Amino acid sequence: MDVSATRSHPTLELSRSIASGMLIQEKVQTLYMSLGEIEGLTNDKQLMH
């Protein structure tokens, strides 16, 4: 049995964690921008009433 295959690879795990964090940050930014657009549309609609 190859012991190295069962061992954790901290560098790989760290890289995956950083990549996951970056992806989450990008998704949050996209969501925030979309919500801002929706809020702007809602405010515009309220001004028309």
mmCIF entry with sequence, helices, sheets and N, C-alpha, C, O atoms, coordinates in Angstrom:
data_MODEL
# 
_entry.id   MODEL 
# 
_entity.id                         1 
_entity.type                       polymer 
_entity.pdbx_number_of_molecules   1 
# 
_entity_poly.entity_id                      1 
_entity_poly.type                           'polypeptide(L)' 
_entity_poly.nstd_linkage                   no 
_entity_poly.nstd_monomer                   no 
_entity_poly.pdbx_seq_one_letter_code       MDVSATRSHPTLELSRSIASGMLIQEKVQTLYMSLGEIEGLTNDKQLMH 
_entity_poly.pdbx_seq_one_letter_code_can   MDVSATRSHPTLELSRSIASGMLIQEKVQTLYMSLGEIEGLTNDKQLMH 
_entity_poly.pdbx_strand_id                 A 
# 
loop_
_entity_poly_seq.entity_id 
_entity_poly_seq.num 
_entity_poly_seq.mon_id 
_entity_poly_seq.hetero 
1 1  MET n 
1 2  ASP n 
1 3  VAL n 
1 4  SER n 
1 5  ALA n 
1 6  THR n 
1 7  ARG n 
1 8  SER n 
1 9  HIS n 
1 10 PRO n 
1 11 THR n 
1 12 LEU n 
1 13 GLU n 
1 14 LEU n 
1 15 SER n 
1 16 ARG n 
1 17 SER n 
1 18 ILE n 
1 19 ALA n 
1 20 SER n 
1 21 GLY n 
1 22 MET n 
1 23 LEU n 
1 24 ILE n 
1 25 GLN n 
1 26 GLU n 
1 27 LYS n 
1 28 VAL n 
1 29 GLN n 
1 30 THR n 
1 31 LEU n 
1 32 TYR n 
1 33 MET n 
1 34 SER n 
1 35 LEU n 
1 36 GLY n 
1 37 GLU n 
1 38 ILE n 
1 39 GLU n 
1 40 GLY n 
1 41 LEU n 
1 42 THR n 
1 43 ASN n 
1 44 ASP n 
1 45 LYS n 
1 46 GLN n 
1 47 LEU n 
1 48 MET n 
1 49 HIS n 
# 
_struct_asym.id          A 
_struct_asym.entity_id   1 
# 
loop_
_struct_conf.conf_type_id 
_struct_conf.id 
_struct_conf.pdbx_PDB_helix_id 
_struct_conf.beg_label_comp_id 
_struct_conf.beg_label_asym_id 
_struct_conf.beg_label_seq_id 
_struct_conf.pdbx_beg_PDB_ins_code 
_struct_conf.end_label_comp_id 
_struct_conf.end_label_asym_id 
_struct_conf.end_label_seq_id 
_struct_conf.pdbx_end_PDB_ins_code 
_struct_conf.beg_auth_comp_id 
_struct_conf.beg_auth_asym_id 
_struct_conf.beg_auth_seq_id 
_struct_conf.end_auth_comp_id 
_struct_conf.end_auth_asym_id 
_struct_conf.end_auth_seq_id 
_struct_conf.pdbx_PDB_helix_class 
_struct_conf.details 
_struct_conf.pdbx_PDB_helix_length 
HELX_P HELX_P1 AA1 VAL A 3  ? THR A 6  ? VAL A 3  THR A 6  1 ? 4  
HELX_P HELX_P2 AA2 PRO A 10 ? MET A 48 ? PRO A 10 MET A 48 1 ? 39 
# 
_struct_conf_type.id          HELX_P 
_struct_conf_type.criteria    ? 
_struct_conf_type.reference   ? 
# 
loop_
_atom_site.group_PDB 
_atom_site.id 
_atom_site.type_symbol 
_atom_site.label_atom_id 
_atom_site.label_alt_id 
_atom_site.label_comp_id 
_atom_site.label_asym_id 
_atom_site.label_entity_id 
_atom_site.label_seq_id 
_atom_site.pdbx_PDB_ins_code 
_atom_site.Cartn_x 
_atom_site.Cartn_y 
_atom_site.Cartn_z 
_atom_site.occupancy 
_atom_site.B_iso_or_equiv 
_atom_site.pdbx_formal_charge 
_atom_site.auth_seq_id 
_atom_site.auth_comp_id 
_atom_site.auth_asym_id 
_atom_site.auth_atom_id 
_atom_site.pdbx_PDB_model_num 
ATOM 1   N N  . MET A 1 1  ? 0.839   -1.188 0.000   1.00 0.00 ? 1  MET A N  1 
ATOM 2   C CA . MET A 1 1  ? 0.000   0.000  0.000   1.00 0.00 ? 1  MET A CA 1 
ATOM 3   C C  . MET A 1 1  ? 0.880   1.247  0.000   1.00 0.00 ? 1  MET A C  1 
ATOM 4   O O  . MET A 1 1  ? 1.844   1.342  0.761   1.00 0.00 ? 1  MET A O  1 
ATOM 5   N N  . ASP A 1 2  ? 0.544   2.179  -0.844  1.00 0.00 ? 2  ASP A N  1 
ATOM 6   C CA . ASP A 1 2  ? 1.308   3.421  -0.942  1.00 0.00 ? 2  ASP A CA 1 
ATOM 7   C C  . ASP A 1 2  ? 0.809   4.400  0.119   1.00 0.00 ? 2  ASP A C  1 
ATOM 8   O O  . ASP A 1 2  ? -0.300  4.924  0.020   1.00 0.00 ? 2  ASP A O  1 
ATOM 9   N N  . VAL A 1 3  ? 1.628   4.636  1.118   1.00 0.00 ? 3  VAL A N  1 
ATOM 10  C CA . VAL A 1 3  ? 1.243   5.510  2.226   1.00 0.00 ? 3  VAL A CA 1 
ATOM 11  C C  . VAL A 1 3  ? 1.067   6.947  1.755   1.00 0.00 ? 3  VAL A C  1 
ATOM 12  O O  . VAL A 1 3  ? 0.219   7.663  2.287   1.00 0.00 ? 3  VAL A O  1 
ATOM 13  N N  . SER A 1 4  ? 1.840   7.381  0.778   1.00 0.00 ? 4  SER A N  1 
ATOM 14  C CA . SER A 1 4  ? 1.749   8.764  0.306   1.00 0.00 ? 4  SER A CA 1 
ATOM 15  C C  . SER A 1 4  ? 0.389   9.062  -0.313  1.00 0.00 ? 4  SER A C  1 
ATOM 16  O O  . SER A 1 4  ? -0.045  10.214 -0.318  1.00 0.00 ? 4  SER A O  1 
ATOM 17  N N  . ALA A 1 5  ? -0.283  8.052  -0.831  1.00 0.00 ? 5  ALA A N  1 
ATOM 18  C CA . ALA A 1 5  ? -1.604  8.256  -1.436  1.00 0.00 ? 5  ALA A CA 1 
ATOM 19  C C  . ALA A 1 5  ? -2.663  8.535  -0.378  1.00 0.00 ? 5  ALA A C  1 
ATOM 20  O O  . ALA A 1 5  ? -3.673  9.179  -0.660  1.00 0.00 ? 5  ALA A O  1 
ATOM 21  N N  . THR A 1 6  ? -2.435  8.053  0.834   1.00 0.00 ? 6  THR A N  1 
ATOM 22  C CA . THR A 1 6  ? -3.420  8.252  1.902   1.00 0.00 ? 6  THR A CA 1 
ATOM 23  C C  . THR A 1 6  ? -3.134  9.502  2.725   1.00 0.00 ? 6  THR A C  1 
ATOM 24  O O  . THR A 1 6  ? -3.986  9.959  3.487   1.00 0.00 ? 6  THR A O  1 
ATOM 25  N N  . ARG A 1 7  ? -1.943  10.046 2.572   1.00 0.00 ? 7  ARG A N  1 
ATOM 26  C CA . ARG A 1 7  ? -1.566  11.242 3.316   1.00 0.00 ? 7  ARG A CA 1 
ATOM 27  C C  . ARG A 1 7  ? -2.228  12.481 2.741   1.00 0.00 ? 7  ARG A C  1 
ATOM 28  O O  . ARG A 1 7  ? -2.475  12.574 1.539   1.00 0.00 ? 7  ARG A O  1 
ATOM 29  N N  . SER A 1 8  ? -2.504  13.411 3.604   1.00 0.00 ? 8  SER A N  1 
ATOM 30  C CA . SER A 1 8  ? -3.080  14.691 3.199   1.00 0.00 ? 8  SER A CA 1 
ATOM 31  C C  . SER A 1 8  ? -2.007  15.521 2.497   1.00 0.00 ? 8  SER A C  1 
ATOM 32  O O  . SER A 1 8  ? -0.829  15.451 2.847   1.00 0.00 ? 8  SER A O  1 
ATOM 33  N N  . HIS A 1 9  ? -2.417  16.292 1.523   1.00 0.00 ? 9  HIS A N  1 
ATOM 34  C CA . HIS A 1 9  ? -1.509  17.191 0.806   1.00 0.00 ? 9  HIS A CA 1 
ATOM 35  C C  . HIS A 1 9  ? -1.896  18.619 1.164   1.00 0.00 ? 9  HIS A C  1 
ATOM 36  O O  . HIS A 1 9  ? -2.770  19.201 0.522   1.00 0.00 ? 9  HIS A O  1 
ATOM 37  N N  . PRO A 1 10 ? -1.250  19.198 2.191   1.00 0.00 ? 10 PRO A N  1 
ATOM 38  C CA . PRO A 1 10 ? -1.634  20.533 2.667   1.00 0.00 ? 10 PRO A CA 1 
ATOM 39  C C  . PRO A 1 10 ? -1.609  21.605 1.580   1.00 0.00 ? 10 PRO A C  1 
ATOM 40  O O  . PRO A 1 10 ? -2.480  22.474 1.549   1.00 0.00 ? 10 PRO A O  1 
ATOM 41  N N  . THR A 1 11 ? -0.621  21.552 0.692   1.00 0.00 ? 11 THR A N  1 
ATOM 42  C CA . THR A 1 11 ? -0.525  22.567 -0.356  1.00 0.00 ? 11 THR A CA 1 
ATOM 43  C C  . THR A 1 11 ? -1.712  22.485 -1.295  1.00 0.00 ? 11 THR A C  1 
ATOM 44  O O  . THR A 1 11 ? -2.288  23.508 -1.663  1.00 0.00 ? 11 THR A O  1 
ATOM 45  N N  . LEU A 1 12 ? -2.080  21.275 -1.686  1.00 0.00 ? 12 LEU A N  1 
ATOM 46  C CA . LEU A 1 12 ? -3.227  21.081 -2.567  1.00 0.00 ? 12 LEU A CA 1 
ATOM 47  C C  . LEU A 1 12 ? -4.516  21.508 -1.872  1.00 0.00 ? 12 LEU A C  1 
ATOM 48  O O  . LEU A 1 12 ? -5.370  22.156 -2.476  1.00 0.00 ? 12 LEU A O  1 
ATOM 49  N N  . GLU A 1 13 ? -4.649  21.145 -0.609  1.00 0.00 ? 13 GLU A N  1 
ATOM 50  C CA . GLU A 1 13 ? -5.844  21.531 0.151   1.00 0.00 ? 13 GLU A CA 1 
ATOM 51  C C  . GLU A 1 13 ? -5.934  23.045 0.289   1.00 0.00 ? 13 GLU A C  1 
ATOM 52  O O  . GLU A 1 13 ? -7.018  23.616 0.175   1.00 0.00 ? 13 GLU A O  1 
ATOM 53  N N  . LEU A 1 14 ? -4.805  23.693 0.531   1.00 0.00 ? 14 LEU A N  1 
ATOM 54  C CA . LEU A 1 14 ? -4.783  25.147 0.653   1.00 0.00 ? 14 LEU A CA 1 
ATOM 55  C C  . LEU A 1 14 ? -5.160  25.798 -0.673  1.00 0.00 ? 14 LEU A C  1 
ATOM 56  O O  . LEU A 1 14 ? -5.926  26.762 -0.699  1.00 0.00 ? 14 LEU A O  1 
ATOM 57  N N  . SER A 1 15 ? -4.628  25.279 -1.763  1.00 0.00 ? 15 SER A N  1 
ATOM 58  C CA . SER A 1 15 ? -4.955  25.812 -3.086  1.00 0.00 ? 15 SER A CA 1 
ATOM 59  C C  . SER A 1 15 ? -6.443  25.682 -3.378  1.00 0.00 ? 15 SER A C  1 
ATOM 60  O O  . SER A 1 15 ? -7.065  26.607 -3.900  1.00 0.00 ? 15 SER A O  1 
ATOM 61  N N  . ARG A 1 16 ? -7.005  24.536 -3.040  1.00 0.00 ? 16 ARG A N  1 
ATOM 62  C CA . ARG A 1 16 ? -8.448  24.327 -3.257  1.00 0.00 ? 16 ARG A CA 1 
ATOM 63  C C  . ARG A 1 16 ? -9.265  25.270 -2.386  1.00 0.00 ? 16 ARG A C  1 
ATOM 64  O O  . ARG A 1 16 ? -10.282 25.807 -2.825  1.00 0.00 ? 16 ARG A O  1 
ATOM 65  N N  . SER A 1 17 ? -8.821  25.468 -1.161  1.00 0.00 ? 17 SER A N  1 
ATOM 66  C CA . SER A 1 17 ? -9.529  26.357 -0.244  1.00 0.00 ? 17 SER A CA 1 
ATOM 67  C C  . SER A 1 17 ? -9.504  27.794 -0.755  1.00 0.00 ? 17 SER A C  1 
ATOM 68  O O  . SER A 1 17 ? -10.517 28.492 -0.711  1.00 0.00 ? 17 SER A O  1 
ATOM 69  N N  . ILE A 1 18 ? -8.356  28.229 -1.233  1.00 0.00 ? 18 ILE A N  1 
ATOM 70  C CA . ILE A 1 18 ? -8.229  29.582 -1.781  1.00 0.00 ? 18 ILE A CA 1 
ATOM 71  C C  . ILE A 1 18 ? -9.104  29.732 -3.020  1.00 0.00 ? 18 ILE A C  1 
ATOM 72  O O  . ILE A 1 18 ? -9.790  30.741 -3.180  1.00 0.00 ? 18 ILE A O  1 
ATOM 73  N N  . ALA A 1 19 ? -9.080  28.732 -3.893  1.00 0.00 ? 19 ALA A N  1 
ATOM 74  C CA . ALA A 1 19 ? -9.902  28.776 -5.106  1.00 0.00 ? 19 ALA A CA 1 
ATOM 75  C C  . ALA A 1 19 ? -11.384 28.826 -4.750  1.00 0.00 ? 19 ALA A C  1 
ATOM 76  O O  . ALA A 1 19 ? -12.150 29.561 -5.373  1.00 0.00 ? 19 ALA A O  1 
ATOM 77  N N  . SER A 1 20 ? -11.786 28.055 -3.759  1.00 0.00 ? 20 SER A N  1 
ATOM 78  C CA . SER A 1 20 ? -13.190 28.066 -3.318  1.00 0.00 ? 20 SER A CA 1 
ATOM 79  C C  . SER A 1 20 ? -13.564 29.431 -2.762  1.00 0.00 ? 20 SER A C  1 
ATOM 80  O O  . SER A 1 20 ? -14.642 29.953 -3.049  1.00 0.00 ? 20 SER A O  1 
ATOM 81  N N  . GLY A 1 21 ? -12.683 29.996 -1.978  1.00 0.00 ? 21 GLY A N  1 
ATOM 82  C CA . GLY A 1 21 ? -12.931 31.325 -1.408  1.00 0.00 ? 21 GLY A CA 1 
ATOM 83  C C  . GLY A 1 21 ? -13.060 32.386 -2.481  1.00 0.00 ? 21 GLY A C  1 
ATOM 84  O O  . GLY A 1 21 ? -13.911 33.270 -2.390  1.00 0.00 ? 21 GLY A O  1 
ATOM 85  N N  . MET A 1 22 ? -12.216 32.300 -3.500  1.00 0.00 ? 22 MET A N  1 
ATOM 86  C CA . MET A 1 22 ? -12.275 33.265 -4.598  1.00 0.00 ? 22 MET A CA 1 
ATOM 87  C C  . MET A 1 22 ? -13.572 33.109 -5.382  1.00 0.00 ? 22 MET A C  1 
ATOM 88  O O  . MET A 1 22 ? -14.187 34.102 -5.771  1.00 0.00 ? 22 MET A O  1 
ATOM 89  N N  . LEU A 1 23 ? -13.987 31.878 -5.615  1.00 0.00 ? 23 LEU A N  1 
ATOM 90  C CA . LEU A 1 23 ? -15.232 31.625 -6.334  1.00 0.00 ? 23 LEU A CA 1 
ATOM 91  C C  . LEU A 1 23 ? -16.423 32.178 -5.550  1.00 0.00 ? 23 LEU A C  1 
ATOM 92  O O  . LEU A 1 23 ? -17.312 32.807 -6.122  1.00 0.00 ? 23 LEU A O  1 
ATOM 93  N N  . ILE A 1 24 ? -16.432 31.943 -4.255  1.00 0.00 ? 24 ILE A N  1 
ATOM 94  C CA . ILE A 1 24 ? -17.512 32.464 -3.411  1.00 0.00 ? 24 ILE A CA 1 
ATOM 95  C C  . ILE A 1 24 ? -17.524 33.989 -3.462  1.00 0.00 ? 24 ILE A C  1 
ATOM 96  O O  . ILE A 1 24 ? -18.588 34.600 -3.556  1.00 0.00 ? 24 ILE A O  1 
ATOM 97  N N  . GLN A 1 25 ? -16.352 34.600 -3.399  1.00 0.00 ? 25 GLN A N  1 
ATOM 98  C CA . GLN A 1 25 ? -16.258 36.060 -3.437  1.00 0.00 ? 25 GLN A CA 1 
ATOM 99  C C  . GLN A 1 25 ? -16.796 36.601 -4.762  1.00 0.00 ? 25 GLN A C  1 
ATOM 100 O O  . GLN A 1 25 ? -17.495 37.614 -4.775  1.00 0.00 ? 25 GLN A O  1 
ATOM 101 N N  . GLU A 1 26 ? -16.479 35.939 -5.872  1.00 0.00 ? 26 GLU A N  1 
ATOM 102 C CA . GLU A 1 26 ? -16.987 36.356 -7.182  1.00 0.00 ? 26 GLU A CA 1 
ATOM 103 C C  . GLU A 1 26 ? -18.505 36.239 -7.236  1.00 0.00 ? 26 GLU A C  1 
ATOM 104 O O  . GLU A 1 26 ? -19.180 37.130 -7.751  1.00 0.00 ? 26 GLU A O  1 
ATOM 105 N N  . LYS A 1 27 ? -19.045 35.143 -6.707  1.00 0.00 ? 27 LYS A N  1 
ATOM 106 C CA . LYS A 1 27 ? -20.500 34.929 -6.711  1.00 0.00 ? 27 LYS A CA 1 
ATOM 107 C C  . LYS A 1 27 ? -21.207 35.976 -5.850  1.00 0.00 ? 27 LYS A C  1 
ATOM 108 O O  . LYS A 1 27 ? -22.268 36.475 -6.225  1.00 0.00 ? 27 LYS A O  1 
ATOM 109 N N  . VAL A 1 28 ? -20.623 36.308 -4.699  1.00 0.00 ? 28 VAL A N  1 
ATOM 110 C CA . VAL A 1 28 ? -21.206 37.323 -3.819  1.00 0.00 ? 28 VAL A CA 1 
ATOM 111 C C  . VAL A 1 28 ? -21.213 38.675 -4.523  1.00 0.00 ? 28 VAL A C  1 
ATOM 112 O O  . VAL A 1 28 ? -22.198 39.410 -4.447  1.00 0.00 ? 28 VAL A O  1 
ATOM 113 N N  . GLN A 1 29 ? -20.127 39.006 -5.203  1.00 0.00 ? 29 GLN A N  1 
ATOM 114 C CA . GLN A 1 29 ? -20.045 40.281 -5.917  1.00 0.00 ? 29 GLN A CA 1 
ATOM 115 C C  . GLN A 1 29 ? -21.102 40.346 -7.019  1.00 0.00 ? 29 GLN A C  1 
ATOM 116 O O  . GLN A 1 29 ? -21.759 41.374 -7.186  1.00 0.00 ? 29 GLN A O  1 
ATOM 117 N N  . THR A 1 30 ? -21.268 39.263 -7.767  1.00 0.00 ? 30 THR A N  1 
ATOM 118 C CA . THR A 1 30 ? -22.280 39.208 -8.820  1.00 0.00 ? 30 THR A CA 1 
ATOM 119 C C  . THR A 1 30 ? -23.673 39.365 -8.226  1.00 0.00 ? 30 THR A C  1 
ATOM 120 O O  . THR A 1 30 ? -24.496 40.109 -8.758  1.00 0.00 ? 30 THR A O  1 
ATOM 121 N N  . LEU A 1 31 ? -23.937 38.674 -7.136  1.00 0.00 ? 31 LEU A N  1 
ATOM 122 C CA . LEU A 1 31 ? -25.234 38.759 -6.471  1.00 0.00 ? 31 LEU A CA 1 
ATOM 123 C C  . LEU A 1 31 ? -25.485 40.173 -5.961  1.00 0.00 ? 31 LEU A C  1 
ATOM 124 O O  . LEU A 1 31 ? -26.588 40.699 -6.107  1.00 0.00 ? 31 LEU A O  1 
ATOM 125 N N  . TYR A 1 32 ? -24.474 40.787 -5.367  1.00 0.00 ? 32 TYR A N  1 
ATOM 126 C CA . TYR A 1 32 ? -24.596 42.143 -4.838  1.00 0.00 ? 32 TYR A CA 1 
ATOM 127 C C  . TYR A 1 32 ? -24.931 43.128 -5.953  1.00 0.00 ? 32 TYR A C  1 
ATOM 128 O O  . TYR A 1 32 ? -25.783 44.000 -5.782  1.00 0.00 ? 32 TYR A O  1 
ATOM 129 N N  . MET A 1 33 ? -24.261 42.988 -7.091  1.00 0.00 ? 33 MET A N  1 
ATOM 130 C CA . MET A 1 33 ? -24.528 43.866 -8.231  1.00 0.00 ? 33 MET A CA 1 
ATOM 131 C C  . MET A 1 33 ? -25.947 43.655 -8.749  1.00 0.00 ? 33 MET A C  1 
ATOM 132 O O  . MET A 1 33 ? -26.638 44.621 -9.072  1.00 0.00 ? 33 MET A O  1 
ATOM 133 N N  . SER A 1 34 ? -26.381 42.415 -8.829  1.00 0.00 ? 34 SER A N  1 
ATOM 134 C CA . SER A 1 34 ? -27.738 42.111 -9.293  1.00 0.00 ? 34 SER A CA 1 
ATOM 135 C C  . SER A 1 34 ? -28.780 42.679 -8.337  1.00 0.00 ? 34 SER A C  1 
ATOM 136 O O  . SER A 1 34 ? -29.784 43.246 -8.768  1.00 0.00 ? 34 SER A O  1 
ATOM 137 N N  . LEU A 1 35 ? -28.540 42.527 -7.052  1.00 0.00 ? 35 LEU A N  1 
ATOM 138 C CA . LEU A 1 35 ? -29.474 43.073 -6.064  1.00 0.00 ? 35 LEU A CA 1 
ATOM 139 C C  . LEU A 1 35 ? -29.529 44.596 -6.143  1.00 0.00 ? 35 LEU A C  1 
ATOM 140 O O  . LEU A 1 35 ? -30.592 45.190 -5.965  1.00 0.00 ? 35 LEU A O  1 
ATOM 141 N N  . GLY A 1 36 ? -28.404 45.220 -6.405  1.00 0.00 ? 36 GLY A N  1 
ATOM 142 C CA . GLY A 1 36 ? -28.365 46.676 -6.570  1.00 0.00 ? 36 GLY A CA 1 
ATOM 143 C C  . GLY A 1 36 ? -29.196 47.116 -7.761  1.00 0.00 ? 36 GLY A C  1 
ATOM 144 O O  . GLY A 1 36 ? -29.906 48.120 -7.695  1.00 0.00 ? 36 GLY A O  1 
ATOM 145 N N  . GLU A 1 37 ? -29.107 46.362 -8.853  1.00 0.00 ? 37 GLU A N  1 
ATOM 146 C CA . GLU A 1 37 ? -29.910 46.676 -10.034 1.00 0.00 ? 37 GLU A CA 1 
ATOM 147 C C  . GLU A 1 37 ? -31.392 46.524 -9.725  1.00 0.00 ? 37 GLU A C  1 
ATOM 148 O O  . GLU A 1 37 ? -32.201 47.369 -10.108 1.00 0.00 ? 37 GLU A O  1 
ATOM 149 N N  . ILE A 1 38 ? -31.744 45.455 -9.037  1.00 0.00 ? 38 ILE A N  1 
ATOM 150 C CA . ILE A 1 38 ? -33.150 45.214 -8.681  1.00 0.00 ? 38 ILE A CA 1 
ATOM 151 C C  . ILE A 1 38 ? -33.646 46.323 -7.753  1.00 0.00 ? 38 ILE A C  1 
ATOM 152 O O  . ILE A 1 38 ? -34.757 46.827 -7.917  1.00 0.00 ? 38 ILE A O  1 
ATOM 153 N N  . GLU A 1 39 ? -32.825 46.694 -6.789  1.00 0.00 ? 39 GLU A N  1 
ATOM 154 C CA . GLU A 1 39 ? -33.210 47.755 -5.858  1.00 0.00 ? 39 GLU A CA 1 
ATOM 155 C C  . GLU A 1 39 ? -33.411 49.066 -6.608  1.00 0.00 ? 39 GLU A C  1 
ATOM 156 O O  . GLU A 1 39 ? -34.350 49.810 -6.325  1.00 0.00 ? 39 GLU A O  1 
ATOM 157 N N  . GLY A 1 40 ? -32.538 49.344 -7.553  1.00 0.00 ? 40 GLY A N  1 
ATOM 158 C CA . GLY A 1 40 ? -32.670 50.557 -8.364  1.00 0.00 ? 40 GLY A CA 1 
ATOM 159 C C  . GLY A 1 40 ? -33.966 50.544 -9.155  1.00 0.00 ? 40 GLY A C  1 
ATOM 160 O O  . GLY A 1 40 ? -34.653 51.561 -9.245  1.00 0.00 ? 40 GLY A O  1 
ATOM 161 N N  . LEU A 1 41 ? -34.299 49.404 -9.726  1.00 0.00 ? 41 LEU A N  1 
ATOM 162 C CA . LEU A 1 41 ? -35.546 49.282 -10.481 1.00 0.00 ? 41 LEU A CA 1 
ATOM 163 C C  . LEU A 1 41 ? -36.742 49.473 -9.557  1.00 0.00 ? 41 LEU A C  1 
ATOM 164 O O  . LEU A 1 41 ? -37.722 50.119 -9.926  1.00 0.00 ? 41 LEU A O  1 
ATOM 165 N N  . THR A 1 42 ? -36.659 48.912 -8.363  1.00 0.00 ? 42 THR A N  1 
ATOM 166 C CA . THR A 1 42 ? -37.750 49.043 -7.393  1.00 0.00 ? 42 THR A CA 1 
ATOM 167 C C  . THR A 1 42 ? -37.916 50.499 -6.977  1.00 0.00 ? 42 THR A C  1 
ATOM 168 O O  . THR A 1 42 ? -39.039 50.994 -6.878  1.00 0.00 ? 42 THR A O  1 
ATOM 169 N N  . ASN A 1 43 ? -36.800 51.189 -6.732  1.00 0.00 ? 43 ASN A N  1 
ATOM 170 C CA . ASN A 1 43 ? -36.864 52.602 -6.348  1.00 0.00 ? 43 ASN A CA 1 
ATOM 171 C C  . ASN A 1 43 ? -37.452 53.438 -7.474  1.00 0.00 ? 43 ASN A C  1 
ATOM 172 O O  . ASN A 1 43 ? -38.261 54.330 -7.218  1.00 0.00 ? 43 ASN A O  1 
ATOM 173 N N  . ASP A 1 44 ? -37.062 53.167 -8.716  1.00 0.00 ? 44 ASP A N  1 
ATOM 174 C CA . ASP A 1 44 ? -37.598 53.890 -9.867  1.00 0.00 ? 44 ASP A CA 1 
ATOM 175 C C  . ASP A 1 44 ? -39.100 53.684 -9.964  1.00 0.00 ? 44 ASP A C  1 
ATOM 176 O O  . ASP A 1 44 ? -39.842 54.625 -10.244 1.00 0.00 ? 44 ASP A O  1 
ATOM 177 N N  . LYS A 1 45 ? -39.544 52.471 -9.737  1.00 0.00 ? 45 LYS A N  1 
ATOM 178 C CA . LYS A 1 45 ? -40.966 52.148 -9.827  1.00 0.00 ? 45 LYS A CA 1 
ATOM 179 C C  . LYS A 1 45 ? -41.743 52.887 -8.734  1.00 0.00 ? 45 LYS A C  1 
ATOM 180 O O  . LYS A 1 45 ? -42.857 53.351 -8.976  1.00 0.00 ? 45 LYS A O  1 
ATOM 181 N N  . GLN A 1 46 ? -41.170 52.998 -7.546  1.00 0.00 ? 46 GLN A N  1 
ATOM 182 C CA . GLN A 1 46 ? -41.837 53.690 -6.441  1.00 0.00 ? 46 GLN A CA 1 
ATOM 183 C C  . GLN A 1 46 ? -41.968 55.178 -6.746  1.00 0.00 ? 46 GLN A C  1 
ATOM 184 O O  . GLN A 1 46 ? -42.963 55.799 -6.372  1.00 0.00 ? 46 GLN A O  1 
ATOM 185 N N  . LEU A 1 47 ? -40.988 55.752 -7.413  1.00 0.00 ? 47 LEU A N  1 
ATOM 186 C CA . LEU A 1 47 ? -41.030 57.169 -7.752  1.00 0.00 ? 47 LEU A CA 1 
ATOM 187 C C  . LEU A 1 47 ? -42.122 57.464 -8.772  1.00 0.00 ? 47 LEU A C  1 
ATOM 188 O O  . LEU A 1 47 ? -42.644 58.577 -8.816  1.00 0.00 ? 47 LEU A O  1 
ATOM 189 N N  . MET A 1 48 ? -42.468 56.483 -9.587  1.00 0.00 ? 48 MET A N  1 
ATOM 190 C CA . MET A 1 48 ? -43.472 56.675 -10.623 1.00 0.00 ? 48 MET A CA 1 
ATOM 191 C C  . MET A 1 48 ? -44.888 56.643 -10.049 1.00 0.00 ? 48 MET A C  1 
ATOM 192 O O  . MET A 1 48 ? -45.826 57.122 -10.687 1.00 0.00 ? 48 MET A O  1 
ATOM 193 N N  . HIS A 1 49 ? -45.045 56.085 -8.858  1.00 0.00 ? 49 HIS A N  1 
ATOM 194 C CA . HIS A 1 49 ? -46.398 55.969 -8.278  1.00 0.00 ? 49 HIS A CA 1 
ATOM 195 C C  . HIS A 1 49 ? -46.777 57.204 -7.535  1.00 0.00 ? 49 HIS A C  1 
ATOM 196 O O  . HIS A 1 49 ? -47.876 57.281 -6.985  1.00 0.00 ? 49 HIS A O  1 
# 
